[in-house]
Every structure is written in C-alpha cells, then in structure tokens.
Amino acid sequence: SLEVSVADLTASAVAITGIGEELACALSGVEGRCESACVGWQGLSAASLSVVVQQWGASGASMLLRLASHAQDLHGCAASFWDSEQSGASALGAP
C-alpha cells in the first residue's frame, strides 16, 4: 500500500524553497565579489576569469530553476494527494 504524508510533502517543498532562496542570495553575493575581482585582471587572465564567472552564473541559475521546479512539483503533489484524500473520504461518507 502507498502511504503519503501531505504534511511531509509540504514541509519538503518549503525546505527546498528556503534552500533555493539561500542559494540565490549566496550566488548574488559571489557574483558581486567576482565582478569586483575582475576589475584588476587584464588580457587572457581577464578573459578566462570572465568565462568562468559566466559559466558559474549560468550553472547557478540552472540549479535555482531546478530547485524551484522541484519545490513546485512537491507542492503540486501535496495538493493532489490532499484532494484525493478528501474525495476518497467523501466517497466513503466520512465527515
């Protein structure tokens, strides 16, 4: 049998959302520091650092999107299971 805890699904979604928000803040801070550090670099070193910073930014943005999607999916699952539980209870005549 399958047992689903709507509260646990919801708590997991909230936790993932919080992690995403913390990661977004951390990435924002790092991006600012990297931009500040890039000012003093020149030539190939500056170009290389710029590429790495851009790749890191793209990877971070991708991770944030995956976390947001995962949290939304968990919220959706919790809502679906809740609706299913309510429909099942109503069909059985439970109060």
C-alpha positions in Angstrom: 0.0 0.0 0.0 1.0 3.6 -0.6 1.0 6.0 2.3 1.7 9.6 1.6 2.1 12.3 4.2 0.8 15.6 2.8 2.5 17.4 5.7 5.8 15.9 4.8 5.5 16.7 1.2 4.6 20.3 2.0 7.4 20.6 4.6 9.9 19.3 2.0 8.6 21.8 -0.6 9.0 24.6 1.9 12.5 23.4 2.9 13.6 23.3 -0.8 12.2 26.7 -1.4 14.2 28.0 1.6 17.4 26.4 0.3 16.8 28.0 -3.1 16.4 31.4 -1.6 19.6 31.0 0.5 21.4 29.8 -2.6 20.1 32.7 -4.7 21.4 35.2 -2.0 24.8 33.5 -1.8 25.2 33.4 -5.6 24.3 37.1 -5.8 26.9 37.9 -3.3 29.5 35.8 -5.0 28.7 37.4 -8.4 29.3 40.8 -6.9 32.6 39.8 -5.5 33.7 38.2 -8.7 32.8 41.3 -10.7 34.8 43.4 -8.3 37.8 41.0 -8.6 37.6 41.1 -12.4 38.4 44.8 -12.5 42.1 44.3 -11.8 42.6 41.5 -14.3 43.9 42.0 -17.9 44.5 40.1 -21.1 44.0 36.4 -21.3 43.6 36.1 -17.5 40.7 38.6 -17.6 39.1 36.8 -20.5 39.5 33.4 -18.8 38.1 34.7 -15.5 35.2 36.2 -17.3 34.3 32.9 -19.0 34.5 31.0 -15.7 32.3 33.6 -13.9 29.7 33.5 -16.7 29.7 29.7 -16.6 29.3 29.7 -12.9 26.4 32.2 -13.2 24.7 30.0 -15.8 25.2 26.9 -13.7 23.8 28.6 -10.6 20.8 29.9 -12.4 20.1 26.5 -13.8 20.3 25.0 -10.3 17.9 27.6 -8.9 15.4 26.8 -11.7 15.7 23.0 -10.9 15.2 23.7 -7.2 12.2 25.9 -7.9 10.7 23.3 -10.2 11.2 20.6 -7.6 9.6 22.6 -4.9 6.6 23.4 -7.1 6.2 19.7 -8.0 6.2 18.8 -4.4 3.6 21.4 -3.6 1.6 20.1 -6.5 1.9 16.5 -5.3 0.8 17.6 -1.8 -2.3 19.4 -3.2 -3.2 16.4 -5.4 -2.9 13.9 -2.6 -4.9 16.2 -0.4 -7.6 16.4 -3.0 -7.5 12.7 -3.5 -7.8 12.1 0.3 -10.8 14.4 0.5 -12.5 12.8 -2.5 -11.9 9.4 -1.0 -13.2 10.4 2.4 -16.3 12.0 0.8 -17.0 8.9 -1.2 -16.8 6.8 1.9 -19.2 9.2 3.7 -16.6 10.3 6.2 -17.3 13.6 8.0 
